[in-house]
Amino acid sequence: MGFNSAKNCLALFLAVLPMFCRGLSPPECLGEDGQYYAIGELVPSSNPCEVNCICRLLNGIECSFMDCAFPPCGNPITIKGRCCPVCVGCEQDGVFYNTGDEMPSDNPCETNCYCAEDGLRACATMDCPQAPCENPIYLVGECCPRCGCQQNGQFYSIGKAASFLFP
C-alpha cells in the first residue's frame, strides 16, 4: 500500500493515523473572516444568533444557536447585531406599552403620559400657582396645594362653615 496520493493520505488521517502523512498541514476550517482555525478552536461568527462556533474535523464549523424568549409585545423588532427580537416601547408595573401609547401615572401632577421613543414614560407636569395662604394643605390625589383646613379627613375651604364636635 503506497502513501503517494493525497487521497490515501486523507484516508489515513481520518483513520487517526496522521503520523503517516508527511508534508501536509493539519486540517483547518476557513472562517467567514478569511482566517484559518485549527480543529477544536473557537471560530467567530457575524451571525449574532450563532454562539460557540467550533472548528470540527468532519463537519467543518459547527455552531450552537441562541434560544430567544418570545418578547412581551405585539410588534417586536430585530436590531442589527442582536439575535433576539426586542420590544420597542416601555414597561411599567409588568405591563408593556408600545411607543406612543398612553400610560397611567400615580402622580396627580403628571398629565398626558405616554411611552416615548427612548423607552421611557414622558408626561406633562402641572405647574401650581403660589397658594395665597401661609400653610397650604396638600390633599391626597391632588397636585396643587389648597388653602383651608382639614378635620377628620374632610377638607374645608377658607370661608366655608364647618362644625366640629369636640369631646
Chimera marker file (.cmm) of the C-alpha trace (Angstrom):
<marker_set name="trace">
<marker id="1" x="0.000" y="0.000" z="0.000" r="1" g="1" b="0" radius="0.5"/>
<marker id="2" x="1.573" y="3.274" z="-1.082" r="1" g="1" b="0" radius="0.5"/>
<marker id="3" x="1.258" y="6.660" z="0.542" r="1" g="1" b="0" radius="0.5"/>
<marker id="4" x="1.889" y="8.769" z="-2.520" r="1" g="1" b="0" radius="0.5"/>
<marker id="5" x="-1.529" y="10.257" z="-3.158" r="1" g="1" b="0" radius="0.5"/>
<marker id="6" x="-3.451" y="12.895" z="-1.259" r="1" g="1" b="0" radius="0.5"/>
<marker id="7" x="-6.493" y="10.600" z="-1.249" r="1" g="1" b="0" radius="0.5"/>
<marker id="8" x="-4.601" y="7.851" z="0.598" r="1" g="1" b="0" radius="0.5"/>
<marker id="9" x="-3.161" y="10.421" z="2.988" r="1" g="1" b="0" radius="0.5"/>
<marker id="10" x="-6.594" y="11.842" z="3.768" r="1" g="1" b="0" radius="0.5"/>
<marker id="11" x="-7.994" y="8.346" z="4.336" r="1" g="1" b="0" radius="0.5"/>
<marker id="12" x="-5.236" y="7.574" z="6.818" r="1" g="1" b="0" radius="0.5"/>
<marker id="13" x="-5.644" y="10.900" z="8.546" r="1" g="1" b="0" radius="0.5"/>
<marker id="14" x="-9.346" y="10.294" z="9.023" r="1" g="1" b="0" radius="0.5"/>
<marker id="15" x="-8.452" y="6.898" z="10.458" r="1" g="1" b="0" radius="0.5"/>
<marker id="16" x="-6.481" y="8.742" z="13.155" r="1" g="1" b="0" radius="0.5"/>
<marker id="17" x="-3.078" y="7.969" z="11.643" r="1" g="1" b="0" radius="0.5"/>
<marker id="18" x="-1.797" y="11.486" z="10.893" r="1" g="1" b="0" radius="0.5"/>
<marker id="19" x="1.812" y="10.461" z="11.567" r="1" g="1" b="0" radius="0.5"/>
<marker id="20" x="1.968" y="8.779" z="8.123" r="1" g="1" b="0" radius="0.5"/>
<marker id="21" x="1.002" y="11.940" z="6.286" r="1" g="1" b="0" radius="0.5"/>
<marker id="22" x="4.126" y="13.955" z="5.679" r="1" g="1" b="0" radius="0.5"/>
<marker id="23" x="4.230" y="17.374" z="4.126" r="1" g="1" b="0" radius="0.5"/>
<marker id="24" x="0.539" y="18.183" z="4.562" r="1" g="1" b="0" radius="0.5"/>
<marker id="25" x="-0.643" y="20.762" z="7.067" r="1" g="1" b="0" radius="0.5"/>
<marker id="26" x="-3.199" y="19.693" z="9.675" r="1" g="1" b="0" radius="0.5"/>
<marker id="27" x="-6.834" y="20.207" z="8.692" r="1" g="1" b="0" radius="0.5"/>
<marker id="28" x="-8.289" y="23.639" z="9.357" r="1" g="1" b="0" radius="0.5"/>
<marker id="29" x="-11.547" y="25.495" z="8.941" r="1" g="1" b="0" radius="0.5"/>
<marker id="30" x="-11.832" y="28.677" z="6.938" r="1" g="1" b="0" radius="0.5"/>
<marker id="31" x="-13.863" y="31.214" z="8.883" r="1" g="1" b="0" radius="0.5"/>
<marker id="32" x="-16.041" y="33.833" z="7.247" r="1" g="1" b="0" radius="0.5"/>
<marker id="33" x="-13.423" y="36.385" z="8.299" r="1" g="1" b="0" radius="0.5"/>
<marker id="34" x="-10.915" y="34.739" z="5.935" r="1" g="1" b="0" radius="0.5"/>
<marker id="35" x="-8.832" y="33.315" z="8.793" r="1" g="1" b="0" radius="0.5"/>
<marker id="36" x="-7.979" y="29.635" z="9.235" r="1" g="1" b="0" radius="0.5"/>
<marker id="37" x="-8.836" y="27.950" z="12.521" r="1" g="1" b="0" radius="0.5"/>
<marker id="38" x="-7.430" y="24.716" z="13.915" r="1" g="1" b="0" radius="0.5"/>
<marker id="39" x="-9.612" y="21.749" z="14.841" r="1" g="1" b="0" radius="0.5"/>
<marker id="40" x="-11.224" y="22.440" z="18.233" r="1" g="1" b="0" radius="0.5"/>
<marker id="41" x="-10.629" y="26.185" z="18.022" r="1" g="1" b="0" radius="0.5"/>
<marker id="42" x="-13.455" y="28.694" z="18.535" r="1" g="1" b="0" radius="0.5"/>
<marker id="43" x="-14.442" y="30.426" z="15.298" r="1" g="1" b="0" radius="0.5"/>
<marker id="44" x="-16.079" y="33.879" z="15.371" r="1" g="1" b="0" radius="0.5"/>
<marker id="45" x="-19.382" y="34.340" z="13.562" r="1" g="1" b="0" radius="0.5"/>
<marker id="46" x="-21.026" y="37.507" z="12.275" r="1" g="1" b="0" radius="0.5"/>
<marker id="47" x="-24.433" y="35.947" z="12.937" r="1" g="1" b="0" radius="0.5"/>
<marker id="48" x="-25.439" y="37.104" z="16.443" r="1" g="1" b="0" radius="0.5"/>
<marker id="49" x="-27.648" y="34.011" z="16.807" r="1" g="1" b="0" radius="0.5"/>
<marker id="50" x="-24.694" y="31.635" z="16.382" r="1" g="1" b="0" radius="0.5"/>
<marker id="51" x="-22.700" y="31.081" z="19.572" r="1" g="1" b="0" radius="0.5"/>
<marker id="52" x="-19.773" y="28.844" z="20.500" r="1" g="1" b="0" radius="0.5"/>
<marker id="53" x="-18.784" y="28.072" z="16.897" r="1" g="1" b="0" radius="0.5"/>
<marker id="54" x="-16.048" y="25.411" z="16.823" r="1" g="1" b="0" radius="0.5"/>
<marker id="55" x="-13.917" y="24.040" z="14.007" r="1" g="1" b="0" radius="0.5"/>
<marker id="56" x="-14.705" y="20.292" z="13.749" r="1" g="1" b="0" radius="0.5"/>
<marker id="57" x="-12.724" y="17.649" z="11.885" r="1" g="1" b="0" radius="0.5"/>
<marker id="58" x="-15.503" y="16.085" z="9.843" r="1" g="1" b="0" radius="0.5"/>
<marker id="59" x="-18.267" y="18.680" z="9.813" r="1" g="1" b="0" radius="0.5"/>
<marker id="60" x="-16.356" y="21.935" z="9.445" r="1" g="1" b="0" radius="0.5"/>
<marker id="61" x="-17.620" y="24.802" z="11.563" r="1" g="1" b="0" radius="0.5"/>
<marker id="62" x="-20.421" y="23.864" z="13.979" r="1" g="1" b="0" radius="0.5"/>
<marker id="63" x="-22.309" y="26.451" z="15.997" r="1" g="1" b="0" radius="0.5"/>
<marker id="64" x="-24.889" y="26.413" z="18.748" r="1" g="1" b="0" radius="0.5"/>
<marker id="65" x="-27.868" y="28.672" z="18.230" r="1" g="1" b="0" radius="0.5"/>
<marker id="66" x="-29.163" y="31.129" z="20.808" r="1" g="1" b="0" radius="0.5"/>
<marker id="67" x="-32.654" y="30.395" z="22.108" r="1" g="1" b="0" radius="0.5"/>
<marker id="68" x="-34.749" y="33.564" z="22.216" r="1" g="1" b="0" radius="0.5"/>
<marker id="69" x="-37.641" y="34.108" z="24.597" r="1" g="1" b="0" radius="0.5"/>
<marker id="70" x="-40.804" y="35.474" z="22.997" r="1" g="1" b="0" radius="0.5"/>
<marker id="71" x="-40.960" y="39.248" z="23.617" r="1" g="1" b="0" radius="0.5"/>
<marker id="72" x="-43.986" y="40.536" z="25.578" r="1" g="1" b="0" radius="0.5"/>
<marker id="73" x="-45.156" y="42.974" z="22.883" r="1" g="1" b="0" radius="0.5"/>
<marker id="74" x="-47.125" y="42.585" z="19.690" r="1" g="1" b="0" radius="0.5"/>
<marker id="75" x="-44.609" y="44.226" z="17.363" r="1" g="1" b="0" radius="0.5"/>
<marker id="76" x="-41.046" y="43.208" z="18.262" r="1" g="1" b="0" radius="0.5"/>
<marker id="77" x="-38.174" y="44.346" z="16.054" r="1" g="1" b="0" radius="0.5"/>
<marker id="78" x="-34.777" y="42.846" z="15.329" r="1" g="1" b="0" radius="0.5"/>
<marker id="79" x="-31.844" y="45.174" z="15.874" r="1" g="1" b="0" radius="0.5"/>
<marker id="80" x="-28.757" y="44.725" z="13.707" r="1" g="1" b="0" radius="0.5"/>
<marker id="81" x="-26.076" y="42.900" z="15.664" r="1" g="1" b="0" radius="0.5"/>
<marker id="82" x="-28.530" y="41.308" z="18.103" r="1" g="1" b="0" radius="0.5"/>
<marker id="83" x="-30.129" y="37.909" z="17.735" r="1" g="1" b="0" radius="0.5"/>
<marker id="84" x="-33.345" y="38.071" z="19.680" r="1" g="1" b="0" radius="0.5"/>
<marker id="85" x="-36.149" y="40.452" z="18.748" r="1" g="1" b="0" radius="0.5"/>
<marker id="86" x="-36.860" y="43.198" z="21.252" r="1" g="1" b="0" radius="0.5"/>
<marker id="87" x="-39.848" y="45.318" z="22.105" r="1" g="1" b="0" radius="0.5"/>
<marker id="88" x="-39.796" y="48.978" z="21.236" r="1" g="1" b="0" radius="0.5"/>
<marker id="89" x="-41.702" y="50.708" z="23.955" r="1" g="1" b="0" radius="0.5"/>
<marker id="90" x="-41.996" y="50.990" z="27.716" r="1" g="1" b="0" radius="0.5"/>
<marker id="91" x="-42.706" y="48.621" z="30.563" r="1" g="1" b="0" radius="0.5"/>
<marker id="92" x="-44.424" y="49.781" z="33.727" r="1" g="1" b="0" radius="0.5"/>
<marker id="93" x="-45.626" y="47.563" z="36.559" r="1" g="1" b="0" radius="0.5"/>
<marker id="94" x="-45.321" y="44.462" z="34.361" r="1" g="1" b="0" radius="0.5"/>
<marker id="95" x="-47.421" y="45.964" z="31.537" r="1" g="1" b="0" radius="0.5"/>
<marker id="96" x="-45.848" y="46.693" z="28.139" r="1" g="1" b="0" radius="0.5"/>
<marker id="97" x="-46.746" y="49.851" z="26.212" r="1" g="1" b="0" radius="0.5"/>
<marker id="98" x="-45.851" y="50.476" z="22.572" r="1" g="1" b="0" radius="0.5"/>
<marker id="99" x="-44.173" y="53.732" z="21.611" r="1" g="1" b="0" radius="0.5"/>
<marker id="100" x="-46.833" y="56.455" z="21.574" r="1" g="1" b="0" radius="0.5"/>
<marker id="101" x="-49.279" y="54.583" z="23.819" r="1" g="1" b="0" radius="0.5"/>
<marker id="102" x="-50.907" y="56.473" z="26.671" r="1" g="1" b="0" radius="0.5"/>
<marker id="103" x="-49.572" y="55.420" z="30.085" r="1" g="1" b="0" radius="0.5"/>
<marker id="104" x="-51.072" y="55.808" z="33.556" r="1" g="1" b="0" radius="0.5"/>
<marker id="105" x="-49.448" y="57.807" z="36.331" r="1" g="1" b="0" radius="0.5"/>
<marker id="106" x="-49.980" y="57.689" z="40.091" r="1" g="1" b="0" radius="0.5"/>
<marker id="107" x="-48.629" y="61.224" z="40.392" r="1" g="1" b="0" radius="0.5"/>
<marker id="108" x="-51.513" y="63.733" z="40.274" r="1" g="1" b="0" radius="0.5"/>
<marker id="109" x="-49.110" y="66.403" z="38.961" r="1" g="1" b="0" radius="0.5"/>
<marker id="110" x="-48.367" y="64.353" z="35.814" r="1" g="1" b="0" radius="0.5"/>
<marker id="111" x="-50.800" y="64.538" z="32.898" r="1" g="1" b="0" radius="0.5"/>
<marker id="112" x="-50.890" y="63.216" z="29.327" r="1" g="1" b="0" radius="0.5"/>
<marker id="113" x="-48.307" y="60.488" z="29.983" r="1" g="1" b="0" radius="0.5"/>
<marker id="114" x="-47.177" y="58.392" z="27.027" r="1" g="1" b="0" radius="0.5"/>
<marker id="115" x="-44.454" y="55.938" z="26.048" r="1" g="1" b="0" radius="0.5"/>
<marker id="116" x="-41.634" y="57.910" z="24.394" r="1" g="1" b="0" radius="0.5"/>
<marker id="117" x="-39.271" y="56.637" z="21.673" r="1" g="1" b="0" radius="0.5"/>
<marker id="118" x="-36.415" y="56.309" z="24.185" r="1" g="1" b="0" radius="0.5"/>
<marker id="119" x="-38.394" y="53.665" z="26.099" r="1" g="1" b="0" radius="0.5"/>
<marker id="120" x="-39.229" y="55.974" z="28.999" r="1" g="1" b="0" radius="0.5"/>
<marker id="121" x="-42.550" y="57.377" z="30.138" r="1" g="1" b="0" radius="0.5"/>
<marker id="122" x="-42.941" y="61.071" z="29.298" r="1" g="1" b="0" radius="0.5"/>
<marker id="123" x="-45.531" y="63.295" z="30.955" r="1" g="1" b="0" radius="0.5"/>
<marker id="124" x="-46.583" y="66.903" z="31.055" r="1" g="1" b="0" radius="0.5"/>
<marker id="125" x="-46.152" y="68.281" z="34.563" r="1" g="1" b="0" radius="0.5"/>
<marker id="126" x="-48.661" y="70.693" z="36.045" r="1" g="1" b="0" radius="0.5"/>
<marker id="127" x="-47.370" y="73.985" z="37.396" r="1" g="1" b="0" radius="0.5"/>
<marker id="128" x="-49.149" y="75.045" z="40.543" r="1" g="1" b="0" radius="0.5"/>
<marker id="129" x="-49.738" y="78.710" z="41.330" r="1" g="1" b="0" radius="0.5"/>
<marker id="130" x="-48.470" y="80.026" z="44.640" r="1" g="1" b="0" radius="0.5"/>
<marker id="131" x="-51.094" y="79.276" z="47.292" r="1" g="1" b="0" radius="0.5"/>
<marker id="132" x="-52.485" y="82.545" z="48.727" r="1" g="1" b="0" radius="0.5"/>
<marker id="133" x="-52.157" y="81.352" z="52.317" r="1" g="1" b="0" radius="0.5"/>
<marker id="134" x="-49.340" y="80.678" z="54.764" r="1" g="1" b="0" radius="0.5"/>
<marker id="135" x="-49.933" y="76.977" z="55.382" r="1" g="1" b="0" radius="0.5"/>
<marker id="136" x="-51.421" y="75.363" z="52.286" r="1" g="1" b="0" radius="0.5"/>
<marker id="137" x="-52.666" y="71.788" z="52.515" r="1" g="1" b="0" radius="0.5"/>
<marker id="138" x="-51.707" y="69.044" z="50.064" r="1" g="1" b="0" radius="0.5"/>
<marker id="139" x="-54.628" y="66.677" z="49.589" r="1" g="1" b="0" radius="0.5"/>
<marker id="140" x="-54.182" y="63.066" z="48.507" r="1" g="1" b="0" radius="0.5"/>
<marker id="141" x="-54.831" y="62.702" z="44.784" r="1" g="1" b="0" radius="0.5"/>
<marker id="142" x="-54.459" y="66.415" z="44.051" r="1" g="1" b="0" radius="0.5"/>
<marker id="143" x="-51.381" y="68.119" z="42.659" r="1" g="1" b="0" radius="0.5"/>
<marker id="144" x="-51.674" y="71.698" z="43.833" r="1" g="1" b="0" radius="0.5"/>
<marker id="145" x="-51.969" y="72.748" z="47.474" r="1" g="1" b="0" radius="0.5"/>
<marker id="146" x="-55.166" y="74.354" z="48.717" r="1" g="1" b="0" radius="0.5"/>
<marker id="147" x="-55.914" y="76.899" z="51.370" r="1" g="1" b="0" radius="0.5"/>
<marker id="148" x="-58.223" y="75.800" z="54.126" r="1" g="1" b="0" radius="0.5"/>
<marker id="149" x="-58.257" y="73.278" z="56.895" r="1" g="1" b="0" radius="0.5"/>
<marker id="150" x="-58.728" y="69.577" z="57.255" r="1" g="1" b="0" radius="0.5"/>
<marker id="151" x="-60.562" y="67.793" z="60.032" r="1" g="1" b="0" radius="0.5"/>
<marker id="152" x="-61.302" y="64.052" z="60.244" r="1" g="1" b="0" radius="0.5"/>
<marker id="153" x="-60.289" y="63.582" z="56.600" r="1" g="1" b="0" radius="0.5"/>
<marker id="154" x="-62.659" y="66.334" z="55.445" r="1" g="1" b="0" radius="0.5"/>
<marker id="155" x="-61.297" y="69.481" z="53.748" r="1" g="1" b="0" radius="0.5"/>
<marker id="156" x="-62.889" y="72.857" z="54.394" r="1" g="1" b="0" radius="0.5"/>
<marker id="157" x="-62.113" y="75.855" z="52.175" r="1" g="1" b="0" radius="0.5"/>
<marker id="158" x="-61.397" y="79.206" z="53.770" r="1" g="1" b="0" radius="0.5"/>
<marker id="159" x="-64.654" y="80.998" z="54.440" r="1" g="1" b="0" radius="0.5"/>
<marker id="160" x="-66.742" y="77.821" z="54.490" r="1" g="1" b="0" radius="0.5"/>
<marker id="161" x="-68.633" y="76.994" z="57.642" r="1" g="1" b="0" radius="0.5"/>
<marker id="162" x="-67.503" y="73.885" z="59.434" r="1" g="1" b="0" radius="0.5"/>
<marker id="163" x="-68.928" y="72.310" z="62.518" r="1" g="1" b="0" radius="0.5"/>
<marker id="164" x="-66.588" y="70.398" z="64.740" r="1" g="1" b="0" radius="0.5"/>
<marker id="165" x="-67.659" y="68.214" z="67.575" r="1" g="1" b="0" radius="0.5"/>
<marker id="166" x="-65.325" y="68.414" z="70.492" r="1" g="1" b="0" radius="0.5"/>
<marker id="167" x="-65.359" y="65.754" z="73.168" r="1" g="1" b="0" radius="0.5"/>
<link id1="1" id2="2" r="1" g="1" b="0" radius="0.2"/>
<link id1="2" id2="3" r="1" g="1" b="0" radius="0.2"/>
<link id1="3" id2="4" r="1" g="1" b="0" radius="0.2"/>
<link id1="4" id2="5" r="1" g="1" b="0" radius="0.2"/>
<link id1="5" id2="6" r="1" g="1" b="0" radius="0.2"/>
<link id1="6" id2="7" r="1" g="1" b="0" radius="0.2"/>
<link id1="7" id2="8" r="1" g="1" b="0" radius="0.2"/>
<link id1="8" id2="9" r="1" g="1" b="0" radius="0.2"/>
<link id1="9" id2="10" r="1" g="1" b="0" radius="0.2"/>
<link id1="10" id2="11" r="1" g="1" b="0" radius="0.2"/>
<link id1="11" id2="12" r="1" g="1" b="0" radius="0.2"/>
<link id1="12" id2="13" r="1" g="1" b="0" radius="0.2"/>
<link id1="13" id2="14" r="1" g="1" b="0" radius="0.2"/>
<link id1="14" id2="15" r="1" g="1" b="0" radius="0.2"/>
<link id1="15" id2="16" r="1" g="1" b="0" radius="0.2"/>
<link id1="16" id2="17" r="1" g="1" b="0" radius="0.2"/>
<link id1="17" id2="18" r="1" g="1" b="0" radius="0.2"/>
<link id1="18" id2="19" r="1" g="1" b="0" radius="0.2"/>
<link id1="19" id2="20" r="1" g="1" b="0" radius="0.2"/>
<link id1="20" id2="21" r="1" g="1" b="0" radius="0.2"/>
<link id1="21" id2="22" r="1" g="1" b="0" radius="0.2"/>
<link id1="22" id2="23" r="1" g="1" b="0" radius="0.2"/>
<link id1="23" id2="24" r="1" g="1" b="0" radius="0.2"/>
<link id1="24" id2="25" r="1" g="1" b="0" radius="0.2"/>
<link id1="25" id2="26" r="1" g="1" b="0" radius="0.2"/>
<link id1="26" id2="27" r="1" g="1" b="0" radius="0.2"/>
<link id1="27" id2="28" r="1" g="1" b="0" radius="0.2"/>
<link id1="28" id2="29" r="1" g="1" b="0" radius="0.2"/>
<link id1="29" id2="30" r="1" g="1" b="0" radius="0.2"/>
<link id1="30" id2="31" r="1" g="1" b="0" radius="0.2"/>
<link id1="31" id2="32" r="1" g="1" b="0" radius="0.2"/>
<link id1="32" id2="33" r="1" g="1" b="0" radius="0.2"/>
<link id1="33" id2="34" r="1" g="1" b="0" radius="0.2"/>
<link id1="34" id2="35" r="1" g="1" b="0" radius="0.2"/>
<link id1="35" id2="36" r="1" g="1" b="0" radius="0.2"/>
<link id1="36" id2="37" r="1" g="1" b="0" radius="0.2"/>
<link id1="37" id2="38" r="1" g="1" b="0" radius="0.2"/>
<link id1="38" id2="39" r="1" g="1" b="0" radius="0.2"/>
<link id1="39" id2="40" r="1" g="1" b="0" radius="0.2"/>
<link id1="40" id2="41" r="1" g="1" b="0" radius="0.2"/>
<link id1="41" id2="42" r="1" g="1" b="0" radius="0.2"/>
<link id1="42" id2="43" r="1" g="1" b="0" radius="0.2"/>
<link id1="43" id2="44" r="1" g="1" b="0" radius="0.2"/>
<link id1="44" id2="45" r="1" g="1" b="0" radius="0.2"/>
<link id1="45" id2="46" r="1" g="1" b="0" radius="0.2"/>
<link id1="46" id2="47" r="1" g="1" b="0" radius="0.2"/>
<link id1="47" id2="48" r="1" g="1" b="0" radius="0.2"/>
<link id1="48" id2="49" r="1" g="1" b="0" radius="0.2"/>
<link id1="49" id2="50" r="1" g="1" b="0" radius="0.2"/>
<link id1="50" id2="51" r="1" g="1" b="0" radius="0.2"/>
<link id1="51" id2="52" r="1" g="1" b="0" radius="0.2"/>
<link id1="52" id2="53" r="1" g="1" b="0" radius="0.2"/>
<link id1="53" id2="54" r="1" g="1" b="0" radius="0.2"/>
<link id1="54" id2="55" r="1" g="1" b="0" radius="0.2"/>
<link id1="55" id2="56" r="1" g="1" b="0" radius="0.2"/>
<link id1="56" id2="57" r="1" g="1" b="0" radius="0.2"/>
<link id1="57" id2="58" r="1" g="1" b="0" radius="0.2"/>
<link id1="58" id2="59" r="1" g="1" b="0" radius="0.2"/>
<link id1="59" id2="60" r="1" g="1" b="0" radius="0.2"/>
<link id1="60" id2="61" r="1" g="1" b="0" radius="0.2"/>
<link id1="61" id2="62" r="1" g="1" b="0" radius="0.2"/>
<link id1="62" id2="63" r="1" g="1" b="0" radius="0.2"/>
<link id1="63" id2="64" r="1" g="1" b="0" radius="0.2"/>
<link id1="64" id2="65" r="1" g="1" b="0" radius="0.2"/>
<link id1="65" id2="66" r="1" g="1" b="0" radius="0.2"/>
<link id1="66" id2="67" r="1" g="1" b="0" radius="0.2"/>
<link id1="67" id2="68" r="1" g="1" b="0" radius="0.2"/>
<link id1="68" id2="69" r="1" g="1" b="0" radius="0.2"/>
<link id1="69" id2="70" r="1" g="1" b="0" radius="0.2"/>
<link id1="70" id2="71" r="1" g="1" b="0" radius="0.2"/>
<link id1="71" id2="72" r="1" g="1" b="0" radius="0.2"/>
<link id1="72" id2="73" r="1" g="1" b="0" radius="0.2"/>
<link id1="73" id2="74" r="1" g="1" b="0" radius="0.2"/>
<link id1="74" id2="75" r="1" g="1" b="0" radius="0.2"/>
<link id1="75" id2="76" r="1" g="1" b="0" radius="0.2"/>
<link id1="76" id2="77" r="1" g="1" b="0" radius="0.2"/>
<link id1="77" id2="78" r="1" g="1" b="0" radius="0.2"/>
<link id1="78" id2="79" r="1" g="1" b="0" radius="0.2"/>
<link id1="79" id2="80" r="1" g="1" b="0" radius="0.2"/>
<link id1="80" id2="81" r="1" g="1" b="0" radius="0.2"/>
<link id1="81" id2="82" r="1" g="1" b="0" radius="0.2"/>
<link id1="82" id2="83" r="1" g="1" b="0" radius="0.2"/>
<link id1="83" id2="84" r="1" g="1" b="0" radius="0.2"/>
<link id1="84" id2="85" r="1" g="1" b="0" radius="0.2"/>
<link id1="85" id2="86" r="1" g="1" b="0" radius="0.2"/>
<link id1="86" id2="87" r="1" g="1" b="0" radius="0.2"/>
<link id1="87" id2="88" r="1" g="1" b="0" radius="0.2"/>
<link id1="88" id2="89" r="1" g="1" b="0" radius="0.2"/>
<link id1="89" id2="90" r="1" g="1" b="0" radius="0.2"/>
<link id1="90" id2="91" r="1" g="1" b="0" radius="0.2"/>
<link id1="91" id2="92" r="1" g="1" b="0" radius="0.2"/>
<link id1="92" id2="93" r="1" g="1" b="0" radius="0.2"/>
<link id1="93" id2="94" r="1" g="1" b="0" radius="0.2"/>
<link id1="94" id2="95" r="1" g="1" b="0" radius="0.2"/>
<link id1="95" id2="96" r="1" g="1" b="0" radius="0.2"/>
<link id1="96" id2="97" r="1" g="1" b="0" radius="0.2"/>
<link id1="97" id2="98" r="1" g="1" b="0" radius="0.2"/>
<link id1="98" id2="99" r="1" g="1" b="0" radius="0.2"/>
<link id1="99" id2="100" r="1" g="1" b="0" radius="0.2"/>
<link id1="100" id2="101" r="1" g="1" b="0" radius="0.2"/>
<link id1="101" id2="102" r="1" g="1" b="0" radius="0.2"/>
<link id1="102" id2="103" r="1" g="1" b="0" radius="0.2"/>
<link id1="103" id2="104" r="1" g="1" b="0" radius="0.2"/>
<link id1="104" id2="105" r="1" g="1" b="0" radius="0.2"/>
<link id1="105" id2="106" r="1" g="1" b="0" radius="0.2"/>
<link id1="106" id2="107" r="1" g="1" b="0" radius="0.2"/>
<link id1="107" id2="108" r="1" g="1" b="0" radius="0.2"/>
<link id1="108" id2="109" r="1" g="1" b="0" radius="0.2"/>
<link id1="109" id2="110" r="1" g="1" b="0" radius="0.2"/>
<link id1="110" id2="111" r="1" g="1" b="0" radius="0.2"/>
<link id1="111" id2="112" r="1" g="1" b="0" radius="0.2"/>
<link id1="112" id2="113" r="1" g="1" b="0" radius="0.2"/>
<link id1="113" id2="114" r="1" g="1" b="0" radius="0.2"/>
<link id1="114" id2="115" r="1" g="1" b="0" radius="0.2"/>
<link id1="115" id2="116" r="1" g="1" b="0" radius="0.2"/>
<link id1="116" id2="117" r="1" g="1" b="0" radius="0.2"/>
<link id1="117" id2="118" r="1" g="1" b="0" radius="0.2"/>
<link id1="118" id2="119" r="1" g="1" b="0" radius="0.2"/>
<link id1="119" id2="120" r="1" g="1" b="0" radius="0.2"/>
<link id1="120" id2="121" r="1" g="1" b="0" radius="0.2"/>
<link id1="121" id2="122" r="1" g="1" b="0" radius="0.2"/>
<link id1="122" id2="123" r="1" g="1" b="0" radius="0.2"/>
<link id1="123" id2="124" r="1" g="1" b="0" radius="0.2"/>
<link id1="124" id2="125" r="1" g="1" b="0" radius="0.2"/>
<link id1="125" id2="126" r="1" g="1" b="0" radius="0.2"/>
<link id1="126" id2="127" r="1" g="1" b="0" radius="0.2"/>
<link id1="127" id2="128" r="1" g="1" b="0" radius="0.2"/>
<link id1="128" id2="129" r="1" g="1" b="0" radius="0.2"/>
<link id1="129" id2="130" r="1" g="1" b="0" radius="0.2"/>
<link id1="130" id2="131" r="1" g="1" b="0" radius="0.2"/>
<link id1="131" id2="132" r="1" g="1" b="0" radius="0.2"/>
<link id1="132" id2="133" r="1" g="1" b="0" radius="0.2"/>
<link id1="133" id2="134" r="1" g="1" b="0" radius="0.2"/>
<link id1="134" id2="135" r="1" g="1" b="0" radius="0.2"/>
<link id1="135" id2="136" r="1" g="1" b="0" radius="0.2"/>
<link id1="136" id2="137" r="1" g="1" b="0" radius="0.2"/>
<link id1="137" id2="138" r="1" g="1" b="0" radius="0.2"/>
<link id1="138" id2="139" r="1" g="1" b="0" radius="0.2"/>
<link id1="139" id2="140" r="1" g="1" b="0" radius="0.2"/>
<link id1="140" id2="141" r="1" g="1" b="0" radius="0.2"/>
<link id1="141" id2="142" r="1" g="1" b="0" radius="0.2"/>
<link id1="142" id2="143" r="1" g="1" b="0" radius="0.2"/>
<link id1="143" id2="144" r="1" g="1" b="0" radius="0.2"/>
<link id1="144" id2="145" r="1" g="1" b="0" radius="0.2"/>
<link id1="145" id2="146" r="1" g="1" b="0" radius="0.2"/>
<link id1="146" id2="147" r="1" g="1" b="0" radius="0.2"/>
<link id1="147" id2="148" r="1" g="1" b="0" radius="0.2"/>
<link id1="148" id2="149" r="1" g="1" b="0" radius="0.2"/>
<link id1="149" id2="150" r="1" g="1" b="0" radius="0.2"/>
<link id1="150" id2="151" r="1" g="1" b="0" radius="0.2"/>
<link id1="151" id2="152" r="1" g="1" b="0" radius="0.2"/>
<link id1="152" id2="153" r="1" g="1" b="0" radius="0.2"/>
<link id1="153" id2="154" r="1" g="1" b="0" radius="0.2"/>
<link id1="154" id2="155" r="1" g="1" b="0" radius="0.2"/>
<link id1="155" id2="156" r="1" g="1" b="0" radius="0.2"/>
<link id1="156" id2="157" r="1" g="1" b="0" radius="0.2"/>
<link id1="157" id2="158" r="1" g="1" b="0" radius="0.2"/>
<link id1="158" id2="159" r="1" g="1" b="0" radius="0.2"/>
<link id1="159" id2="160" r="1" g="1" b="0" radius="0.2"/>
<link id1="160" id2="161" r="1" g="1" b="0" radius="0.2"/>
<link id1="161" id2="162" r="1" g="1" b="0" radius="0.2"/>
<link id1="162" id2="163" r="1" g="1" b="0" radius="0.2"/>
<link id1="163" id2="164" r="1" g="1" b="0" radius="0.2"/>
<link id1="164" id2="165" r="1" g="1" b="0" radius="0.2"/>
<link id1="165" id2="166" r="1" g="1" b="0" radius="0.2"/>
<link id1="166" id2="167" r="1" g="1" b="0" radius="0.2"/>
</marker_set>
